[in-house]
């Protein structure tokens, strides 16, 4: 996935998968794009290129996906995502 703001590229060609029952971290320097990636995963922003899938669905403005993430977290203690994919 890629996210550009006018002439500035915040995130470029990022791809990863997250797996159930694991703890994942998102590390990087200031300005590395961590917050941008989290905004896209949580559906608050949309990539300018590529796609994001959380539980097989696009999280952007998707209430069903948000509810599913919240209920998944409540049901399994601290499990927020069940194999989301970013490309």
PyMOL commands that set and color helices and strands:
alter all, ss='L'
color gray80, all
select helices_A, chain A and resi 34-41+63-75
alter helices_A, ss='H'
color red, helices_A
select strands_A, chain A and resi 3-5+8-11+16-17+52-53+85-86
alter strands_A, ss='S'
color yellow, strands_A
deselect
rebuild
show_as cartoon
